[in-house]
């Protein structure tokens, strides 16, 4: 898992891991359309790049890029995936 989609559910951060960016972005679009979660953004664990969620070029979520990165790395740590990816990260 390389990409972490970050959402909120009743103001509680929720993260989901995906192998591809397109799957993570599709998931965030789906949860926004279903109104069950509020999409925040996608974190790339290999590069550290963060893509904020937007609809019609307007931000959807309320979290900053730094917050999304922190939530995603906490998720990866809890899943036991962060140590290997952290060593493989490319400089930005």
Number of C-alpha atoms within 10 A of each C-alpha: 15 18 26 29 29 29 27 17 12 10 10 9 18 19 21 17 20 17 12 13 17 11 14 22 20 12 16 24 17 14 14 19 12 10 11 13 20 25 31 28 29 29 28 22 24 18 16 17 14 20 17 22 24 16 10 6 7 9 14 16 17 15 19 13 17 10 15 24 23 13 20 28 21 14 19 22 12 10 10 10 15 20 10 10 15 14 9 12 13 11 7 6
